[in-house]
Amino acid sequence: MRWFILTLALFPASPSFAANSAVRDAGTIDVGGVTYRLAGIGAPAADQLCIDDHADSWACGVEARDQLAGLIGDRDVRCEDLGADTAYNKWHVGICTAGDDATSLNQLLVRRGLAVNFASAGQNRFGEDETDAKNNRRGLWKGCFVAPQEFRAGRKDGALLGGACRADKDREIRAALFPLDSAMPSGCRIKGKYALRARVTGNIGIYHLQACRSYPAMTNPDRWFCSEDDARAAGFRKAYNCRPFSRQRS
């Protein structure tokens, strides 16, 4: 048991592409020019870390994303469009299926323990699948993690979930789940920082682009994003002082 060693392995691979789709993260997929957030589930963001069953830090967000890409393979994806995403209206919410599968990708992710059931508006689509994954310690449930929605909100005191959580190691676990110096996922170079002043505009944080003056000074970011859309969908706004470096006159 290595609770005191925070193993922050490099995050491999950026978003994966299938025949007519591109996987942004384990809960978001582009299909036919439309970005869908998979309805009824909470899947880890690409930069979320978990603890595995050996008490090591684990890039569960990358793993879940890559497994979703594997479930799709080279097959086409079709989505039942449930309307605009209330959190980010440029995106839609959908139930998506790969090829001729009768089971949706949404349900498969929960069934494999790579996402949690997200009950809302009286709907509890995948509750039984989550219970089965939890009881059999599949995916995220084999280790210890905070619910994806808690991670995205930056709630470091959120409930710890999973079969490997230990009350006597609470502080060490939380330090591993929310490290001060988290590794950047490949291709996800946008830095995000939670900020109280962002609430003035209805956001929870501020993001900084690599080509901006504010970027080098932003050390120890709370989040990493692969695109500005990803950052905005997570409730972050662009830094007001974030402007491209001006060219020197010769």
C-alpha positions as a Markdown table, in Angstrom:
| # | Residue | x | y | z |
|---|---|---|---|---|
| 1 | Met | 0.0 | 0.0 | 0.0 |
| 2 | Arg | 1.7 | 3.2 | -1.2 |
| 3 | Trp | -0.6 | 5.9 | 0.2 |
| 4 | Phe | 2.2 | 8.4 | 0.6 |
| 5 | Ile | 3.5 | 8.2 | -2.9 |
| 6 | Leu | 1.5 | 10.2 | -5.5 |
| 7 | Thr | 2.3 | 8.6 | -8.8 |
| 8 | Leu | 1.4 | 11.1 | -11.4 |
| 9 | Ala | 2.0 | 9.2 | -14.7 |
| 10 | Leu | 2.0 | 11.1 | -17.9 |
| 11 | Phe | -1.4 | 11.2 | -19.6 |
| 12 | Pro | -1.3 | 9.5 | -22.9 |
| 13 | Ala | -3.2 | 10.2 | -26.1 |
| 14 | Ser | -5.5 | 13.1 | -27.0 |
| 15 | Pro | -9.2 | 12.7 | -28.1 |
| 16 | Ser | -9.8 | 9.6 | -30.3 |
| 17 | Phe | -11.7 | 9.5 | -33.6 |
| 18 | Ala | -14.1 | 6.9 | -35.0 |
| 19 | Ala | -15.9 | 6.7 | -38.4 |
| 20 | Asn | -18.3 | 9.6 | -37.9 |
| 21 | Ser | -17.4 | 10.6 | -34.4 |
| 22 | Ala | -14.7 | 12.0 | -32.1 |
| 23 | Val | -14.5 | 11.2 | -28.4 |
| 24 | Arg | -13.8 | 14.4 | -26.4 |
| 25 | Asp | -13.8 | 12.7 | -23.0 |
| 26 | Ala | -15.6 | 9.7 | -21.4 |
| 27 | Gly | -18.9 | 11.6 | -21.3 |
| 28 | Thr | -18.8 | 13.8 | -24.4 |
| 29 | Ile | -18.7 | 12.8 | -28.0 |
| 30 | Asp | -18.9 | 14.7 | -31.4 |
| 31 | Val | -21.2 | 13.1 | -33.9 |
| 32 | Gly | -22.0 | 14.5 | -37.3 |
| 33 | Gly | -20.9 | 18.0 | -36.3 |
| 34 | Val | -22.9 | 18.0 | -33.1 |
| 35 | Thr | -21.3 | 17.6 | -29.6 |
| 36 | Tyr | -23.3 | 15.4 | -27.3 |
| 37 | Arg | -23.0 | 15.1 | -23.6 |
| 38 | Leu | -24.0 | 11.5 | -22.7 |
| 39 | Ala | -27.3 | 11.8 | -20.9 |
| 40 | Gly | -27.9 | 10.2 | -17.5 |
| 41 | Ile | -24.3 | 9.6 | -16.6 |
| 42 | Gly | -21.4 | 11.3 | -14.8 |
| 43 | Ala | -18.1 | 10.3 | -16.5 |
| 44 | Pro | -14.7 | 11.5 | -15.4 |
| 45 | Ala | -13.1 | 14.5 | -17.1 |
| 46 | Ala | -9.9 | 13.8 | -19.1 |
| 47 | Asp | -7.8 | 15.4 | -16.2 |
| 48 | Gln | -9.5 | 13.6 | -13.4 |
| 49 | Leu | -7.4 | 11.3 | -11.2 |
| 50 | Cys | -8.5 | 8.4 | -9.1 |
| 51 | Ile | -6.9 | 5.8 | -6.8 |
| 52 | Asp | -6.6 | 2.3 | -8.0 |
| 53 | Asp | -7.0 | -0.9 | -6.0 |
| 54 | His | -3.2 | -0.8 | -5.2 |
| 55 | Ala | -3.5 | 2.7 | -3.7 |
| 56 | Asp | -1.7 | 4.3 | -6.6 |
| 57 | Ser | -2.8 | 7.4 | -8.4 |
| 58 | Trp | -4.5 | 6.5 | -11.7 |
| 59 | Ala | -5.5 | 8.6 | -14.7 |
| 60 | Cys | -9.0 | 7.3 | -14.7 |
| 61 | Gly | -10.4 | 10.1 | -16.9 |
| 62 | Val | -8.0 | 9.2 | -19.7 |
| 63 | Glu | -8.7 | 5.5 | -19.2 |
| 64 | Ala | -12.5 | 6.0 | -19.3 |
| 65 | Arg | -12.1 | 8.1 | -22.5 |
| 66 | Asp | -10.0 | 5.5 | -24.2 |
| 67 | Gln | -12.3 | 2.7 | -23.2 |
| 68 | Leu | -15.2 | 4.7 | -24.7 |
| 69 | Ala | -13.3 | 5.0 | -27.9 |
| 70 | Gly | -12.6 | 1.2 | -27.8 |
| 71 | Leu | -16.3 | 0.5 | -27.4 |
| 72 | Ile | -17.0 | 2.5 | -30.5 |
| 73 | Gly | -14.1 | 1.2 | -32.6 |
| 74 | Asp | -14.5 | 2.0 | -36.2 |
| 75 | Arg | -18.3 | 1.9 | -36.1 |
| 76 | Asp | -20.6 | 4.7 | -36.8 |
| 77 | Val | -22.4 | 6.3 | -33.8 |
| 78 | Arg | -26.0 | 7.5 | -33.8 |
| 79 | Cys | -27.5 | 9.6 | -31.0 |
| 80 | Glu | -31.0 | 10.3 | -29.9 |
| 81 | Asp | -31.0 | 14.0 | -29.4 |
| 82 | Leu | -32.7 | 15.0 | -26.1 |
| 83 | Gly | -32.2 | 18.7 | -26.7 |
| 84 | Ala | -29.7 | 21.4 | -25.7 |
| 85 | Asp | -27.4 | 20.9 | -22.8 |
| 86 | Thr | -28.7 | 23.2 | -20.0 |
| 87 | Ala | -25.1 | 23.8 | -18.8 |
| 88 | Tyr | -23.7 | 24.8 | -22.2 |
| 89 | Asn | -26.3 | 25.4 | -24.9 |
| 90 | Lys | -23.8 | 25.0 | -27.8 |
| 91 | Trp | -23.8 | 21.3 | -27.0 |
| 92 | His | -26.7 | 18.8 | -26.9 |
| 93 | Val | -27.6 | 15.9 | -24.6 |
| 94 | Gly | -28.1 | 12.4 | -26.1 |
| 95 | Ile | -28.4 | 8.7 | -25.8 |
| 96 | Cys | -25.8 | 7.3 | -28.1 |
| 97 | Thr | -25.2 | 3.9 | -29.6 |
| 98 | Ala | -22.4 | 2.4 | -31.7 |
| 99 | Gly | -23.1 | 0.3 | -34.8 |
| 100 | Asp | -26.0 | -2.2 | -34.3 |
| 101 | Asp | -25.6 | -2.4 | -30.6 |
| 102 | Ala | -28.9 | -2.6 | -28.7 |
| 103 | Thr | -27.3 | -1.1 | -25.5 |
| 104 | Ser | -26.3 | 2.5 | -25.5 |
| 105 | Leu | -22.8 | 3.8 | -24.8 |
| 106 | Asn | -24.2 | 5.6 | -21.8 |
| 107 | Gln | -25.4 | 2.4 | -20.2 |
| 108 | Leu | -22.3 | 0.5 | -21.1 |
| 109 | Leu | -20.0 | 3.0 | -19.4 |
| 110 | Val | -22.0 | 2.8 | -16.2 |
| 111 | Arg | -22.2 | -1.0 | -16.4 |
| 112 | Arg | -18.4 | -1.2 | -16.7 |
| 113 | Gly | -17.9 | 1.2 | -13.8 |
| 114 | Leu | -16.4 | 3.9 | -16.0 |
| 115 | Ala | -19.1 | 6.4 | -15.2 |
| 116 | Val | -21.7 | 6.8 | -12.5 |
| 117 | Asn | -25.5 | 7.0 | -12.8 |
| 118 | Phe | -26.6 | 10.6 | -12.8 |
| 119 | Ala | -30.2 | 10.9 | -11.6 |
| 120 | Ser | -31.9 | 14.1 | -12.5 |
| 121 | Ala | -35.5 | 15.4 | -13.1 |
| 122 | Gly | -36.9 | 12.2 | -11.6 |
| 123 | Gln | -35.0 | 10.0 | -14.0 |
| 124 | Asn | -32.8 | 7.2 | -12.8 |
| 125 | Arg | -31.9 | 5.5 | -16.1 |
| 126 | Phe | -28.8 | 3.4 | -15.0 |
| 127 | Gly | -29.2 | 2.9 | -11.3 |
| 128 | Glu | -29.2 | -0.9 | -11.5 |
| 129 | Asp | -26.1 | -0.8 | -13.7 |
| 130 | Glu | -24.3 | 1.4 | -11.2 |
| 131 | Thr | -25.2 | -0.9 | -8.3 |
| 132 | Asp | -24.0 | -3.9 | -10.2 |
| 133 | Ala | -20.7 | -2.2 | -11.1 |
| 134 | Lys | -20.2 | -1.1 | -7.5 |
| 135 | Asn | -20.9 | -4.5 | -6.0 |
| 136 | Asn | -18.5 | -6.1 | -8.4 |
| 137 | Arg | -15.9 | -3.4 | -8.1 |
| 138 | Arg | -15.6 | -2.7 | -11.8 |
| 139 | Gly | -13.8 | 0.3 | -13.2 |
| 140 | Leu | -13.7 | 3.3 | -10.9 |
| 141 | Trp | -15.4 | 1.3 | -8.1 |
| 142 | Lys | -12.3 | -1.0 | -7.6 |
| 143 | Gly | -10.4 | 2.0 | -6.2 |
| 144 | Cys | -11.4 | 5.3 | -4.7 |
| 145 | Phe | -12.7 | 8.5 | -6.4 |
| 146 | Val | -14.9 | 11.4 | -6.0 |
| 147 | Ala | -18.0 | 11.6 | -8.3 |
| 148 | Pro | -17.2 | 13.3 | -11.6 |
| 149 | Gln | -19.6 | 16.2 | -10.9 |
| 150 | Glu | -17.8 | 16.8 | -7.6 |
| 151 | Phe | -14.5 | 16.8 | -9.3 |
| 152 | Arg | -15.7 | 19.3 | -11.9 |
| 153 | Ala | -17.0 | 21.6 | -9.2 |
| 154 | Gly | -13.7 | 21.5 | -7.4 |
| 155 | Arg | -15.2 | 20.0 | -4.2 |
| 156 | Lys | -12.2 | 18.5 | -2.5 |
| 157 | Asp | -14.3 | 17.5 | 0.5 |
| 158 | Gly | -16.8 | 15.5 | -1.7 |
| 159 | Ala | -17.8 | 12.0 | -0.7 |
| 160 | Leu | -15.2 | 9.3 | -1.4 |
| 161 | Leu | -16.6 | 6.5 | -3.4 |
| 162 | Gly | -15.2 | 3.0 | -4.2 |
| 163 | Gly | -14.1 | -0.2 | -2.6 |
| 164 | Ala | -10.6 | 0.9 | -1.8 |
| 165 | Cys | -11.4 | 4.1 | 0.2 |
| 166 | Arg | -10.1 | 4.1 | 3.8 |
| 167 | Ala | -11.3 | 6.5 | 6.4 |
| 168 | Asp | -7.8 | 6.4 | 8.1 |
| 169 | Lys | -6.2 | 7.6 | 4.9 |
| 170 | Asp | -8.7 | 10.3 | 4.0 |
| 171 | Arg | -6.1 | 13.1 | 3.8 |
| 172 | Glu | -3.6 | 11.2 | 1.7 |
| 173 | Ile | -6.4 | 10.0 | -0.7 |
| 174 | Arg | -7.7 | 13.6 | -1.2 |
| 175 | Ala | -4.1 | 14.8 | -1.8 |
| 176 | Ala | -3.8 | 12.2 | -4.6 |
| 177 | Leu | -7.2 | 13.0 | -6.1 |
| 178 | Phe | -6.6 | 16.8 | -6.1 |
| 179 | Pro | -2.8 | 17.2 | -6.4 |
| 180 | Leu | -1.2 | 20.6 | -6.2 |
| 181 | Asp | 0.8 | 19.9 | -9.4 |
| 182 | Ser | -1.3 | 17.7 | -11.6 |
| 183 | Ala | 0.1 | 16.3 | -14.9 |
| 184 | Met | -1.2 | 17.8 | -18.1 |
| 185 | Pro | -3.1 | 15.3 | -20.3 |
| 186 | Ser | -1.7 | 15.1 | -23.8 |
| 187 | Gly | -3.1 | 17.8 | -26.1 |
| 188 | Cys | -4.9 | 19.5 | -23.2 |
| 189 | Arg | -2.8 | 22.6 | -22.6 |
| 190 | Ile | -5.4 | 25.1 | -21.4 |
| 191 | Lys | -5.0 | 25.9 | -17.7 |
| 192 | Gly | -8.0 | 26.5 | -15.5 |
| 193 | Lys | -8.2 | 28.0 | -12.0 |
| 194 | Tyr | -11.2 | 28.1 | -9.7 |
| 195 | Ala | -11.8 | 31.8 | -8.7 |
| 196 | Leu | -14.4 | 33.6 | -6.6 |
| 197 | Arg | -14.3 | 36.6 | -8.9 |
| 198 | Ala | -15.5 | 34.4 | -11.8 |
| 199 | Arg | -18.8 | 34.1 | -10.1 |
| 200 | Val | -19.6 | 37.7 | -11.1 |
| 201 | Thr | -20.1 | 36.4 | -14.6 |
| 202 | Gly | -21.8 | 33.2 | -13.5 |
| 203 | Asn | -18.7 | 31.0 | -13.8 |
| 204 | Ile | -16.7 | 28.9 | -11.4 |
| 205 | Gly | -13.3 | 29.6 | -12.7 |
| 206 | Ile | -11.0 | 31.3 | -15.3 |
| 207 | Tyr | -9.0 | 29.6 | -18.1 |
| 208 | His | -5.7 | 30.7 | -19.6 |
| 209 | Leu | -4.5 | 29.9 | -23.1 |
| 210 | Gln | -0.9 | 29.0 | -23.9 |
| 211 | Ala | -0.3 | 31.9 | -26.2 |
| 212 | Cys | -1.4 | 34.5 | -23.6 |
| 213 | Arg | 0.7 | 36.6 | -21.2 |
| 214 | Ser | -1.1 | 35.2 | -18.2 |
| 215 | Tyr | -0.3 | 31.6 | -19.1 |
| 216 | Pro | 3.3 | 31.4 | -17.7 |
| 217 | Ala | 2.3 | 33.0 | -14.4 |
| 218 | Met | -0.6 | 30.5 | -13.9 |
| 219 | Thr | 1.2 | 27.8 | -11.8 |
| 220 | Asn | -0.5 | 24.8 | -10.3 |
| 221 | Pro | -3.7 | 25.0 | -12.3 |
| 222 | Asp | -6.8 | 23.2 | -10.9 |
| 223 | Arg | -7.9 | 21.9 | -14.3 |
| 224 | Trp | -6.6 | 21.2 | -17.7 |
| 225 | Phe | -8.8 | 21.6 | -20.8 |
| 226 | Cys | -8.3 | 20.4 | -24.4 |
| 227 | Ser | -10.3 | 23.2 | -26.0 |
| 228 | Glu | -12.0 | 26.5 | -25.2 |
| 229 | Asp | -15.4 | 24.8 | -25.6 |
| 230 | Asp | -14.4 | 22.2 | -23.0 |
| 231 | Ala | -13.4 | 25.0 | -20.6 |
| 232 | Arg | -16.6 | 27.0 | -21.2 |
| 233 | Ala | -18.8 | 23.9 | -20.8 |
| 234 | Ala | -17.1 | 23.3 | -17.5 |
| 235 | Gly | -18.1 | 26.8 | -16.3 |
| 236 | Phe | -14.8 | 28.6 | -16.9 |
| 237 | Arg | -14.5 | 32.0 | -18.6 |
| 238 | Lys | -11.5 | 33.3 | -20.5 |
| 239 | Ala | -9.1 | 35.5 | -18.5 |
| 240 | Tyr | -9.7 | 39.2 | -19.3 |
| 241 | Asn | -5.9 | 39.8 | -19.6 |
| 242 | Cys | -5.5 | 36.8 | -21.9 |
| 243 | Arg | -4.2 | 38.3 | -25.1 |
| 244 | Pro | -1.7 | 37.0 | -27.7 |
| 245 | Phe | 1.8 | 38.3 | -27.3 |
| 246 | Ser | 2.3 | 41.3 | -29.5 |
| 247 | Arg | 5.1 | 41.0 | -32.1 |
| 248 | Gln | 8.2 | 43.1 | -31.6 |
| 249 | Arg | 8.7 | 45.7 | -34.2 |
| 250 | Ser | 12.0 | 45.4 | -36.0 |
